[in-house]
């Protein structure tokens, strides 16, 4: 039952983000530990990339930190290429200050001109 509730929770989040990705419970098998699912997904112009990346941000940063610890530089570079499109969060400055090399995509923008 927990798996079904968890899946429905994901369906709700997807719907709130405007994603057309839905997993339907088709049939359960007694005693209820197994169930069959169906999936419907499609492209949808109603969602915003920023909203989706914002929702996933903490998990993606956690993956980035894990891969960095494991020395997986190729995967880190690929993920940072995606994370640079995520909206800046309230923790962006703290992340950057904690490890400027890892969180280089969060570097403050440099100001041009004589005023700094």
N, C-alpha and C positions, 0 to 999 in steps of 0.2 A: 504494500500500500504506500510506503514511503517513496518508492521509486515513481509511482504514478503521481503522487502529490508534487514531487520534485519536478517532474516533467511538465506538469500543468503550470507550475511556478515559472518555468522557462518560457512556456507559451505566453503567459501574461506579460512578462518582461519584453518578449519579442513584439507583442502587439502594442505595448506602450511606446516602444521605440519606432514603431511603424514598419517593422520588418515583416515580410511575407514569408515566414517560416513557422510552420505549425506541425506538431507531432500529435497524432490522434491515437488514442487507445482503441484498438479494434476489438480485442477479445482477451479475456483473462482465462487462465486455466486453473482449476481447483488444485490445490487449496489456495490459490491466489498469489503464488510466488512467481509465476510466469505470465507474461502478457505479450500480445502481438501489437505492433504499432504500424501506423501508416504515416507518411510524411508528405507534406505539401509545401513547396517553396517556389518563390518566383522573385524576379527583380521588382523593385518598387521605388519609385522616385519620391515617395512621401517621407522616407526617413532621411535624417541628416547623418553624414559620416561623423561629424563632430559629436553628436549625441551617442552614437554607438561606441566610438572610441572612448568617450568620456566614461561610459558605463563600464567598459572593460579595462580602464586605465590601471587600477590597482593590481589587478591580476597580471596584466602585461608587464608592469614594472617589476613585479615579483619574479616573473619568468626571466626577465632581463638580468636581474640580480643573481638568480640561480645559474644561468648560463655563464655569467661573468665569473662566478666562483669556480665553475667547472672548466673555465678556460676555453669556452666555445665562442671564439671571437667572430666566426662567420655568422653564427646564429644571432649574436648580439648586434652585429652591424645590420643584419636584415630587419630585426625587430625595431631598432632605433630608426630605421628608414620609415617604418610605419608610425611609430610613436611621435615623430616630429609633426605629424598631421593632427594629433590629438589636441584638444583644447588644453591650455595651461591650467593647472589646478592650483589650489592654495598651497600645495606642498612643493611646487616646482622649484622655488628658490632653495628650500631645505634639501631637496634631492640633489640639486646641482652643487650646493656647498658641501654636501657629504662626500661626493665623488665626482669632481668636474670632468674627469676622463670618461667615466661611464655615462654620465648624464649630460654629455656635451651638447646634445640636441636641445637642452633647456638653457643654454648659455644666454645671459642677458644680451639684448641687442646693443651693439656698440653705437654710440652717438657720433655723428660726424659734425665737423665745424669747429669754430674757435670756442664756442661755449661748452664744449665737452661732449 
